[in-house]
Amino acid sequence: SSLTSSDPLKVMVQLLAVPSSPNNMALNENMPLSMDIVTWGQSNDGVNSSDRHNNAIYRIEIEEDSPNGSGNDSALFDAAVEYIMLNQLNVNNTATYNNTVAYGDQVVMIVHNDSTDEDEIRVSYLDFGADGVETQISA
């Protein structure tokens, strides 16, 4: 059976330690963790914009390049963002969503035709100034 709005959403997360990880953690050491729950696709027949869903967070992790070895003041950053445009041929195809990459420096995101105004793709980042203050920049 399918979920209804009155059904509780249960999420079970299992973390497995990877012994070959470059960030070997000491016993009882804390490490930040983020988990994003996203919704893509459509409900009903998809005719109404309220039937189409695209609620996602993509995390682009990039570092400032240092091409001449002079430190991290080059103001050069390198990352790629690709997108998959939803249409009537791929919106109900599971492989469409399996090909997304939501984290890293090579992100692949889902885009649909209702991305306007507050639903548009936005980029926000923290700019770490020479004074040690992080300032949020959004576009």
Phi and psi in radians as a Rosetta constraint file:
Dihedral C 1 N 2 CA 2 C 2 CIRCULARHARMONIC -1.686 0.35
Dihedral N 2 CA 2 C 2 N 3 CIRCULARHARMONIC 2.786 0.35
Dihedral C 2 N 3 CA 3 C 3 CIRCULARHARMONIC -1.267 0.35
Dihedral N 3 CA 3 C 3 N 4 CIRCULARHARMONIC 2.616 0.35
Dihedral C 3 N 4 CA 4 C 4 CIRCULARHARMONIC -2.060 0.35
Dihedral N 4 CA 4 C 4 N 5 CIRCULARHARMONIC 2.967 0.35
Dihedral C 4 N 5 CA 5 C 5 CIRCULARHARMONIC -1.145 0.35
Dihedral N 5 CA 5 C 5 N 6 CIRCULARHARMONIC -0.307 0.35
Dihedral C 5 N 6 CA 6 C 6 CIRCULARHARMONIC -1.570 0.35
Dihedral N 6 CA 6 C 6 N 7 CIRCULARHARMONIC -0.177 0.35
Dihedral C 6 N 7 CA 7 C 7 CIRCULARHARMONIC -1.346 0.35
Dihedral N 7 CA 7 C 7 N 8 CIRCULARHARMONIC 2.358 0.35
Dihedral C 7 N 8 CA 8 C 8 CIRCULARHARMONIC -1.240 0.35
Dihedral N 8 CA 8 C 8 N 9 CIRCULARHARMONIC 2.484 0.35
Dihedral C 8 N 9 CA 9 C 9 CIRCULARHARMONIC -1.599 0.35
Dihedral N 9 CA 9 C 9 N 10 CIRCULARHARMONIC 2.123 0.35
Dihedral C 9 N 10 CA 10 C 10 CIRCULARHARMONIC -1.962 0.35
Dihedral N 10 CA 10 C 10 N 11 CIRCULARHARMONIC 2.295 0.35
Dihedral C 10 N 11 CA 11 C 11 CIRCULARHARMONIC -2.133 0.35
Dihedral N 11 CA 11 C 11 N 12 CIRCULARHARMONIC 2.180 0.35
Dihedral C 11 N 12 CA 12 C 12 CIRCULARHARMONIC -1.955 0.35
Dihedral N 12 CA 12 C 12 N 13 CIRCULARHARMONIC 2.226 0.35
Dihedral C 12 N 13 CA 13 C 13 CIRCULARHARMONIC -2.067 0.35
Dihedral N 13 CA 13 C 13 N 14 CIRCULARHARMONIC 2.304 0.35
Dihedral C 13 N 14 CA 14 C 14 CIRCULARHARMONIC -2.136 0.35
Dihedral N 14 CA 14 C 14 N 15 CIRCULARHARMONIC 2.148 0.35
Dihedral C 14 N 15 CA 15 C 15 CIRCULARHARMONIC -1.819 0.35
Dihedral N 15 CA 15 C 15 N 16 CIRCULARHARMONIC 2.290 0.35
Dihedral C 15 N 16 CA 16 C 16 CIRCULARHARMONIC -2.038 0.35
Dihedral N 16 CA 16 C 16 N 17 CIRCULARHARMONIC 2.261 0.35
Dihedral C 16 N 17 CA 17 C 17 CIRCULARHARMONIC -1.240 0.35
Dihedral N 17 CA 17 C 17 N 18 CIRCULARHARMONIC 2.402 0.35
Dihedral C 17 N 18 CA 18 C 18 CIRCULARHARMONIC -1.893 0.35
Dihedral N 18 CA 18 C 18 N 19 CIRCULARHARMONIC 1.886 0.35
Dihedral C 18 N 19 CA 19 C 19 CIRCULARHARMONIC -1.113 0.35
Dihedral N 19 CA 19 C 19 N 20 CIRCULARHARMONIC -0.395 0.35
Dihedral C 19 N 20 CA 20 C 20 CIRCULARHARMONIC -1.573 0.35
Dihedral N 20 CA 20 C 20 N 21 CIRCULARHARMONIC 0.145 0.35
Dihedral C 20 N 21 CA 21 C 21 CIRCULARHARMONIC -1.097 0.35
Dihedral N 21 CA 21 C 21 N 22 CIRCULARHARMONIC 2.413 0.35
Dihedral C 21 N 22 CA 22 C 22 CIRCULARHARMONIC -1.217 0.35
Dihedral N 22 CA 22 C 22 N 23 CIRCULARHARMONIC -0.298 0.35
Dihedral C 22 N 23 CA 23 C 23 CIRCULARHARMONIC -1.818 0.35
Dihedral N 23 CA 23 C 23 N 24 CIRCULARHARMONIC 1.049 0.35
Dihedral C 23 N 24 CA 24 C 24 CIRCULARHARMONIC -1.007 0.35
Dihedral N 24 CA 24 C 24 N 25 CIRCULARHARMONIC 2.195 0.35
Dihedral C 24 N 25 CA 25 C 25 CIRCULARHARMONIC -1.688 0.35
Dihedral N 25 CA 25 C 25 N 26 CIRCULARHARMONIC 2.525 0.35
Dihedral C 25 N 26 CA 26 C 26 CIRCULARHARMONIC -1.351 0.35
Dihedral N 26 CA 26 C 26 N 27 CIRCULARHARMONIC 2.761 0.35
Dihedral C 26 N 27 CA 27 C 27 CIRCULARHARMONIC -0.992 0.35
Dihedral N 27 CA 27 C 27 N 28 CIRCULARHARMONIC 2.324 0.35
Dihedral C 27 N 28 CA 28 C 28 CIRCULARHARMONIC 1.174 0.35
Dihedral N 28 CA 28 C 28 N 29 CIRCULARHARMONIC 0.267 0.35
Dihedral C 28 N 29 CA 29 C 29 CIRCULARHARMONIC -1.400 0.35
Dihedral N 29 CA 29 C 29 N 30 CIRCULARHARMONIC 2.484 0.35
Dihedral C 29 N 30 CA 30 C 30 CIRCULARHARMONIC -1.601 0.35
Dihedral N 30 CA 30 C 30 N 31 CIRCULARHARMONIC 2.513 0.35
Dihedral C 30 N 31 CA 31 C 31 CIRCULARHARMONIC -2.409 0.35
Dihedral N 31 CA 31 C 31 N 32 CIRCULARHARMONIC 2.366 0.35
Dihedral C 31 N 32 CA 32 C 32 CIRCULARHARMONIC -1.090 0.35
Dihedral N 32 CA 32 C 32 N 33 CIRCULARHARMONIC 2.580 0.35
Dihedral C 32 N 33 CA 33 C 33 CIRCULARHARMONIC -2.451 0.35
Dihedral N 33 CA 33 C 33 N 34 CIRCULARHARMONIC 2.387 0.35
Dihedral C 33 N 34 CA 34 C 34 CIRCULARHARMONIC -2.204 0.35
Dihedral N 34 CA 34 C 34 N 35 CIRCULARHARMONIC 2.534 0.35
Dihedral C 34 N 35 CA 35 C 35 CIRCULARHARMONIC -2.439 0.35
Dihedral N 35 CA 35 C 35 N 36 CIRCULARHARMONIC 2.144 0.35
Dihedral C 35 N 36 CA 36 C 36 CIRCULARHARMONIC -1.950 0.35
Dihedral N 36 CA 36 C 36 N 37 CIRCULARHARMONIC 2.325 0.35
Dihedral C 36 N 37 CA 37 C 37 CIRCULARHARMONIC -1.809 0.35
Dihedral N 37 CA 37 C 37 N 38 CIRCULARHARMONIC 2.154 0.35
Dihedral C 37 N 38 CA 38 C 38 CIRCULARHARMONIC -2.079 0.35
Dihedral N 38 CA 38 C 38 N 39 CIRCULARHARMONIC 2.764 0.35
Dihedral C 38 N 39 CA 39 C 39 CIRCULARHARMONIC -2.298 0.35
Dihedral N 39 CA 39 C 39 N 40 CIRCULARHARMONIC 2.289 0.35
Dihedral C 39 N 40 CA 40 C 40 CIRCULARHARMONIC -2.332 0.35
Dihedral N 40 CA 40 C 40 N 41 CIRCULARHARMONIC 2.731 0.35
Dihedral C 40 N 41 CA 41 C 41 CIRCULARHARMONIC 1.893 0.35
Dihedral N 41 CA 41 C 41 N 42 CIRCULARHARMONIC -2.600 0.35
Dihedral C 41 N 42 CA 42 C 42 CIRCULARHARMONIC -2.547 0.35
Dihedral N 42 CA 42 C 42 N 43 CIRCULARHARMONIC 2.710 0.35
Dihedral C 42 N 43 CA 43 C 43 CIRCULARHARMONIC -2.029 0.35
Dihedral N 43 CA 43 C 43 N 44 CIRCULARHARMONIC 2.870 0.35
Dihedral C 43 N 44 CA 44 C 44 CIRCULARHARMONIC 0.943 0.35
Dihedral N 44 CA 44 C 44 N 45 CIRCULARHARMONIC -2.427 0.35
Dihedral C 44 N 45 CA 45 C 45 CIRCULARHARMONIC -1.665 0.35
Dihedral N 45 CA 45 C 45 N 46 CIRCULARHARMONIC -0.066 0.35
Dihedral C 45 N 46 CA 46 C 46 CIRCULARHARMONIC 1.367 0.35
Dihedral N 46 CA 46 C 46 N 47 CIRCULARHARMONIC 0.115 0.35
Dihedral C 46 N 47 CA 47 C 47 CIRCULARHARMONIC -1.209 0.35
Dihedral N 47 CA 47 C 47 N 48 CIRCULARHARMONIC -0.794 0.35
Dihedral C 47 N 48 CA 48 C 48 CIRCULARHARMONIC -1.443 0.35
Dihedral N 48 CA 48 C 48 N 49 CIRCULARHARMONIC 2.535 0.35
Dihedral C 48 N 49 CA 49 C 49 CIRCULARHARMONIC -1.073 0.35
Dihedral N 49 CA 49 C 49 N 50 CIRCULARHARMONIC -0.483 0.35
Dihedral C 49 N 50 CA 50 C 50 CIRCULARHARMONIC -1.217 0.35
Dihedral N 50 CA 50 C 50 N 51 CIRCULARHARMONIC -0.249 0.35
Dihedral C 50 N 51 CA 51 C 51 CIRCULARHARMONIC -1.464 0.35
Dihedral N 51 CA 51 C 51 N 52 CIRCULARHARMONIC -0.242 0.35
Dihedral C 51 N 52 CA 52 C 52 CIRCULARHARMONIC -1.770 0.35
Dihedral N 52 CA 52 C 52 N 53 CIRCULARHARMONIC 2.311 0.35
Dihedral C 52 N 53 CA 53 C 53 CIRCULARHARMONIC -2.105 0.35
Dihedral N 53 CA 53 C 53 N 54 CIRCULARHARMONIC 2.329 0.35
Dihedral C 53 N 54 CA 54 C 54 CIRCULARHARMONIC -2.691 0.35
Dihedral N 54 CA 54 C 54 N 55 CIRCULARHARMONIC 1.359 0.35
Dihedral C 54 N 55 CA 55 C 55 CIRCULARHARMONIC -2.004 0.35
Dihedral N 55 CA 55 C 55 N 56 CIRCULARHARMONIC 1.822 0.35
Dihedral C 55 N 56 CA 56 C 56 CIRCULARHARMONIC -2.596 0.35
Dihedral N 56 CA 56 C 56 N 57 CIRCULARHARMONIC 2.740 0.35
Dihedral C 56 N 57 CA 57 C 57 CIRCULARHARMONIC -2.137 0.35
Dihedral N 57 CA 57 C 57 N 58 CIRCULARHARMONIC 2.273 0.35
Dihedral C 57 N 58 CA 58 C 58 CIRCULARHARMONIC -2.022 0.35
Dihedral N 58 CA 58 C 58 N 59 CIRCULARHARMONIC 2.312 0.35
Dihedral C 58 N 59 CA 59 C 59 CIRCULARHARMONIC -1.957 0.35
Dihedral N 59 CA 59 C 59 N 60 CIRCULARHARMONIC 1.938 0.35
Dihedral C 59 N 60 CA 60 C 60 CIRCULARHARMONIC -1.656 0.35
Dihedral N 60 CA 60 C 60 N 61 CIRCULARHARMONIC 2.042 0.35
Dihedral C 60 N 61 CA 61 C 61 CIRCULARHARMONIC -1.832 0.35
Dihedral N 61 CA 61 C 61 N 62 CIRCULARHARMONIC 1.921 0.35
Dihedral C 61 N 62 CA 62 C 62 CIRCULARHARMONIC -2.309 0.35
Dihedral N 62 CA 62 C 62 N 63 CIRCULARHARMONIC 2.722 0.35
Dihedral C 62 N 63 CA 63 C 63 CIRCULARHARMONIC -2.142 0.35
Dihedral N 63 CA 63 C 63 N 64 CIRCULARHARMONIC 2.706 0.35
Dihedral C 63 N 64 CA 64 C 64 CIRCULARHARMONIC -1.216 0.35
Dihedral N 64 CA 64 C 64 N 65 CIRCULARHARMONIC 2.279 0.35
Dihedral C 64 N 65 CA 65 C 65 CIRCULARHARMONIC -1.257 0.35
Dihedral N 65 CA 65 C 65 N 66 CIRCULARHARMONIC 2.664 0.35
Dihedral C 65 N 66 CA 66 C 66 CIRCULARHARMONIC -2.300 0.35
Dihedral N 66 CA 66 C 66 N 67 CIRCULARHARMONIC 1.276 0.35
Dihedral C 66 N 67 CA 67 C 67 CIRCULARHARMONIC -1.113 0.35
Dihedral N 67 CA 67 C 67 N 68 CIRCULARHARMONIC -0.520 0.35
Dihedral C 67 N 68 CA 68 C 68 CIRCULARHARMONIC -1.839 0.35
Dihedral N 68 CA 68 C 68 N 69 CIRCULARHARMONIC 0.179 0.35
Dihedral C 68 N 69 CA 69 C 69 CIRCULARHARMONIC 1.268 0.35
Dihedral N 69 CA 69 C 69 N 70 CIRCULARHARMONIC 0.292 0.35
Dihedral C 69 N 70 CA 70 C 70 CIRCULARHARMONIC -1.564 0.35
Dihedral N 70 CA 70 C 70 N 71 CIRCULARHARMONIC 0.127 0.35
Dihedral C 70 N 71 CA 71 C 71 CIRCULARHARMONIC 1.946 0.35
Dihedral N 71 CA 71 C 71 N 72 CIRCULARHARMONIC -2.914 0.35
Dihedral C 71 N 72 CA 72 C 72 CIRCULARHARMONIC -1.790 0.35
Dihedral N 72 CA 72 C 72 N 73 CIRCULARHARMONIC 0.691 0.35
Dihedral C 72 N 73 CA 73 C 73 CIRCULARHARMONIC -1.956 0.35
Dihedral N 73 CA 73 C 73 N 74 CIRCULARHARMONIC 0.506 0.35
Dihedral C 73 N 74 CA 74 C 74 CIRCULARHARMONIC -1.414 0.35
Dihedral N 74 CA 74 C 74 N 75 CIRCULARHARMONIC -0.353 0.35
Dihedral C 74 N 75 CA 75 C 75 CIRCULARHARMONIC 1.086 0.35
Dihedral N 75 CA 75 C 75 N 76 CIRCULARHARMONIC 0.404 0.35
Dihedral C 75 N 76 CA 76 C 76 CIRCULARHARMONIC -1.967 0.35
Dihedral N 76 CA 76 C 76 N 77 CIRCULARHARMONIC 2.253 0.35
Dihedral C 76 N 77 CA 77 C 77 CIRCULARHARMONIC -2.241 0.35
Dihedral N 77 CA 77 C 77 N 78 CIRCULARHARMONIC 2.589 0.35
Dihedral C 77 N 78 CA 78 C 78 CIRCULARHARMONIC -2.311 0.35
Dihedral N 78 CA 78 C 78 N 79 CIRCULARHARMONIC 2.082 0.35
Dihedral C 78 N 79 CA 79 C 79 CIRCULARHARMONIC -2.815 0.35
Dihedral N 79 CA 79 C 79 N 80 CIRCULARHARMONIC 2.878 0.35
Dihedral C 79 N 80 CA 80 C 80 CIRCULARHARMONIC -2.301 0.35
Dihedral N 80 CA 80 C 80 N 81 CIRCULARHARMONIC 2.462 0.35
Dihedral C 80 N 81 CA 81 C 81 CIRCULARHARMONIC -2.232 0.35
Dihedral N 81 CA 81 C 81 N 82 CIRCULARHARMONIC 2.108 0.35
Dihedral C 81 N 82 CA 82 C 82 CIRCULARHARMONIC -1.965 0.35
Dihedral N 82 CA 82 C 82 N 83 CIRCULARHARMONIC 2.880 0.35
Dihedral C 82 N 83 CA 83 C 83 CIRCULARHARMONIC -2.423 0.35
Dihedral N 83 CA 83 C 83 N 84 CIRCULARHARMONIC 2.706 0.35
Dihedral C 83 N 84 CA 84 C 84 CIRCULARHARMONIC -1.980 0.35
Dihedral N 84 CA 84 C 84 N 85 CIRCULARHARMONIC 2.059 0.35
Dihedral C 84 N 85 CA 85 C 85 CIRCULARHARMONIC -1.483 0.35
Dihedral N 85 CA 85 C 85 N 86 CIRCULARHARMONIC 2.145 0.35
Dihedral C 85 N 86 CA 86 C 86 CIRCULARHARMONIC -1.256 0.35
Dihedral N 86 CA 86 C 86 N 87 CIRCULARHARMONIC 2.464 0.35
Dihedral C 86 N 87 CA 87 C 87 CIRCULARHARMONIC -2.590 0.35
Dihedral N 87 CA 87 C 87 N 88 CIRCULARHARMONIC -3.115 0.35
Dihedral C 87 N 88 CA 88 C 88 CIRCULARHARMONIC -1.152 0.35
Dihedral N 88 CA 88 C 88 N 89 CIRCULARHARMONIC -0.322 0.35
Dihedral C 88 N 89 CA 89 C 89 CIRCULARHARMONIC -1.505 0.35
Dihedral N 89 CA 89 C 89 N 90 CIRCULARHARMONIC -0.539 0.35
Dihedral C 89 N 90 CA 90 C 90 CIRCULARHARMONIC -1.997 0.35
Dihedral N 90 CA 90 C 90 N 91 CIRCULARHARMONIC -0.123 0.35
Dihedral C 90 N 91 CA 91 C 91 CIRCULARHARMONIC -1.099 0.35
Dihedral N 91 CA 91 C 91 N 92 CIRCULARHARMONIC -0.550 0.35
Dihedral C 91 N 92 CA 92 C 92 CIRCULARHARMONIC -1.788 0.35
Dihedral N 92 CA 92 C 92 N 93 CIRCULARHARMONIC 0.231 0.35
Dihedral C 92 N 93 CA 93 C 93 CIRCULARHARMONIC -1.709 0.35
Dihedral N 93 CA 93 C 93 N 94 CIRCULARHARMONIC 2.037 0.35
Dihedral C 93 N 94 CA 94 C 94 CIRCULARHARMONIC -0.989 0.35
Dihedral N 94 CA 94 C 94 N 95 CIRCULARHARMONIC -0.627 0.35
Dihedral C 94 N 95 CA 95 C 95 CIRCULARHARMONIC -1.060 0.35
Dihedral N 95 CA 95 C 95 N 96 CIRCULARHARMONIC -0.480 0.35
Dihedral C 95 N 96 CA 96 C 96 CIRCULARHARMONIC -1.008 0.35
Dihedral N 96 CA 96 C 96 N 97 CIRCULARHARMONIC -0.763 0.35
Dihedral C 96 N 97 CA 97 C 97 CIRCULARHARMONIC -1.491 0.35
Dihedral N 97 CA 97 C 97 N 98 CIRCULARHARMONIC -0.463 0.35
Dihedral C 97 N 98 CA 98 C 98 CIRCULARHARMONIC -1.192 0.35
Dihedral N 98 CA 98 C 98 N 99 CIRCULARHARMONIC -0.342 0.35
Dihedral C 98 N 99 CA 99 C 99 CIRCULARHARMONIC -1.549 0.35
Dihedral N 99 CA 99 C 99 N 100 CIRCULARHARMONIC 0.070 0.35
Dihedral C 99 N 100 CA 100 C 100 CIRCULARHARMONIC -1.351 0.35
Dihedral N 100 CA 100 C 100 N 101 CIRCULARHARMONIC 2.673 0.35
Dihedral C 100 N 101 CA 101 C 101 CIRCULARHARMONIC -2.293 0.35
Dihedral N 101 CA 101 C 101 N 102 CIRCULARHARMONIC 1.931 0.35
Dihedral C 101 N 102 CA 102 C 102 CIRCULARHARMONIC -1.661 0.35
Dihedral N 102 CA 102 C 102 N 103 CIRCULARHARMONIC -0.077 0.35
Dihedral C 102 N 103 CA 103 C 103 CIRCULARHARMONIC -2.576 0.35
Dihedral N 103 CA 103 C 103 N 104 CIRCULARHARMONIC 2.393 0.35
Dihedral C 103 N 104 CA 104 C 104 CIRCULARHARMONIC 2.271 0.35
Dihedral N 104 CA 104 C 104 N 105 CIRCULARHARMONIC -2.790 0.35
Dihedral C 104 N 105 CA 105 C 105 CIRCULARHARMONIC -1.857 0.35
Dihedral N 105 CA 105 C 105 N 106 CIRCULARHARMONIC 0.151 0.35
Dihedral C 105 N 106 CA 106 C 106 CIRCULARHARMONIC -2.360 0.35
Dihedral N 106 CA 106 C 106 N 107 CIRCULARHARMONIC 1.293 0.35
Dihedral C 106 N 107 CA 107 C 107 CIRCULARHARMONIC -1.502 0.35
Dihedral N 107 CA 107 C 107 N 108 CIRCULARHARMONIC 2.439 0.35
Dihedral C 107 N 108 CA 108 C 108 CIRCULARHARMONIC -2.143 0.35
Dihedral N 108 CA 108 C 108 N 109 CIRCULARHARMONIC 2.056 0.35
Dihedral C 108 N 109 CA 109 C 109 CIRCULARHARMONIC -2.023 0.35
Dihedral N 109 CA 109 C 109 N 110 CIRCULARHARMONIC 2.857 0.35
Dihedral C 109 N 110 CA 110 C 110 CIRCULARHARMONIC -1.652 0.35
Dihedral N 110 CA 110 C 110 N 111 CIRCULARHARMONIC 2.366 0.35
Dihedral C 110 N 111 CA 111 C 111 CIRCULARHARMONIC -2.273 0.35
Dihedral N 111 CA 111 C 111 N 112 CIRCULARHARMONIC 2.446 0.35
Dihedral C 111 N 112 CA 112 C 112 CIRCULARHARMONIC -2.317 0.35
Dihedral N 112 CA 112 C 112 N 113 CIRCULARHARMONIC 2.983 0.35
Dihedral C 112 N 113 CA 113 C 113 CIRCULARHARMONIC -1.223 0.35
Dihedral N 113 CA 113 C 113 N 114 CIRCULARHARMONIC -0.156 0.35
Dihedral C 113 N 114 CA 114 C 114 CIRCULARHARMONIC -1.684 0.35
Dihedral N 114 CA 114 C 114 N 115 CIRCULARHARMONIC 0.324 0.35
Dihedral C 114 N 115 CA 115 C 115 CIRCULARHARMONIC -1.472 0.35
Dihedral N 115 CA 115 C 115 N 116 CIRCULARHARMONIC 1.489 0.35
Dihedral C 115 N 116 CA 116 C 116 CIRCULARHARMONIC -2.378 0.35
Dihedral N 116 CA 116 C 116 N 117 CIRCULARHARMONIC 2.756 0.35
Dihedral C 116 N 117 CA 117 C 117 CIRCULARHARMONIC 0.886 0.35
Dihedral N 117 CA 117 C 117 N 118 CIRCULARHARMONIC -2.110 0.35
Dihedral C 117 N 118 CA 118 C 118 CIRCULARHARMONIC -1.239 0.35
Dihedral N 118 CA 118 C 118 N 119 CIRCULARHARMONIC -0.198 0.35
Dihedral C 118 N 119 CA 119 C 119 CIRCULARHARMONIC -1.628 0.35
Dihedral N 119 CA 119 C 119 N 120 CIRCULARHARMONIC -0.022 0.35
Dihedral C 119 N 120 CA 120 C 120 CIRCULARHARMONIC -1.172 0.35
Dihedral N 120 CA 120 C 120 N 121 CIRCULARHARMONIC 2.826 0.35
Dihedral C 120 N 121 CA 121 C 121 CIRCULARHARMONIC -1.239 0.35
Dihedral N 121 CA 121 C 121 N 122 CIRCULARHARMONIC 2.262 0.35
Dihedral C 121 N 122 CA 122 C 122 CIRCULARHARMONIC -2.212 0.35
Dihedral N 122 CA 122 C 122 N 123 CIRCULARHARMONIC 2.607 0.35
Dihedral C 122 N 123 CA 123 C 123 CIRCULARHARMONIC -2.062 0.35
Dihedral N 123 CA 123 C 123 N 124 CIRCULARHARMONIC 2.249 0.35
Dihedral C 123 N 124 CA 124 C 124 CIRCULARHARMONIC -2.258 0.35
Dihedral N 124 CA 124 C 124 N 125 CIRCULARHARMONIC 2.420 0.35
Dihedral C 124 N 125 CA 125 C 125 CIRCULARHARMONIC -2.623 0.35
Dihedral N 125 CA 125 C 125 N 126 CIRCULARHARMONIC 2.836 0.35
Dihedral C 125 N 126 CA 126 C 126 CIRCULARHARMONIC -1.749 0.35
Dihedral N 126 CA 126 C 126 N 127 CIRCULARHARMONIC 2.192 0.35
Dihedral C 126 N 127 CA 127 C 127 CIRCULARHARMONIC -1.705 0.35
Dihedral N 127 CA 127 C 127 N 128 CIRCULARHARMONIC 2.039 0.35
Dihedral C 127 N 128 CA 128 C 128 CIRCULARHARMONIC -1.538 0.35
Dihedral N 128 CA 128 C 128 N 129 CIRCULARHARMONIC 1.896 0.35
Dihedral C 128 N 129 CA 129 C 129 CIRCULARHARMONIC -1.409 0.35
Dihedral N 129 CA 129 C 129 N 130 CIRCULARHARMONIC 2.886 0.35
Dihedral C 129 N 130 CA 130 C 130 CIRCULARHARMONIC -1.075 0.35
Dihedral N 130 CA 130 C 130 N 131 CIRCULARHARMONIC -0.385 0.35
Dihedral C 130 N 131 CA 131 C 131 CIRCULARHARMONIC -1.457 0.35
Dihedral N 131 CA 131 C 131 N 132 CIRCULARHARMONIC 0.027 0.35
Dihedral C 131 N 132 CA 132 C 132 CIRCULARHARMONIC 1.493 0.35
Dihedral N 132 CA 132 C 132 N 133 CIRCULARHARMONIC 0.123 0.35
Dihedral C 132 N 133 CA 133 C 133 CIRCULARHARMONIC -1.753 0.35
Dihedral N 133 CA 133 C 133 N 134 CIRCULARHARMONIC 2.347 0.35
Dihedral C 133 N 134 CA 134 C 134 CIRCULARHARMONIC -1.626 0.35
Dihedral N 134 CA 134 C 134 N 135 CIRCULARHARMONIC 2.210 0.35
Dihedral C 134 N 135 CA 135 C 135 CIRCULARHARMONIC -2.040 0.35
Dihedral N 135 CA 135 C 135 N 136 CIRCULARHARMONIC 2.246 0.35
Dihedral C 135 N 136 CA 136 C 136 CIRCULARHARMONIC -1.360 0.35
Dihedral N 136 CA 136 C 136 N 137 CIRCULARHARMONIC 2.257 0.35
Dihedral C 136 N 137 CA 137 C 137 CIRCULARHARMONIC -2.047 0.35
Dihedral N 137 CA 137 C 137 N 138 CIRCULARHARMONIC 2.322 0.35
Dihedral C 137 N 138 CA 138 C 138 CIRCULARHARMONIC -2.341 0.35
Dihedral N 138 CA 138 C 138 N 139 CIRCULARHARMONIC 2.534 0.35
